[in-house]
Amino acid sequence: MPQWYLDEPPLCVGDEFYFKAFWDLDTTRSYGMELGPIPWNLIVDYAERAELDEELKEPFVRIIRGMDNTYRGWQQEQSDRMSNKNEIGNKTREK
């Protein structure tokens, strides 16, 4: 098995709900020049449709927002890495 998989922390009870929610909500974001955030109102709507208790809605929004910010940061890093790789390749071909 790959090392990244072995190093991954175990999921806690309930984590699967947040991962499923995140990937469901990922389909609602706008895509353009940059990866847009998941709209706040759709996160709240998801919490309501999942029938979360009122006191769990705000933590749910914060958790999904945190996951989204982390994911978008990672996506930006990947995009920057590919841009740098392409620039290096273009400079090599120019020589």
Secondary structure, 3 states (H helix, E strand, C coil): CCHHHHHCCCCCCCHHHHHHHHHHHHCCCCECCCECCCCHHHHHHHHHHCCCCHHHHHHHHHHHHHHHHHHHHHHHHHHHHHHHHHHHHHHHHHC
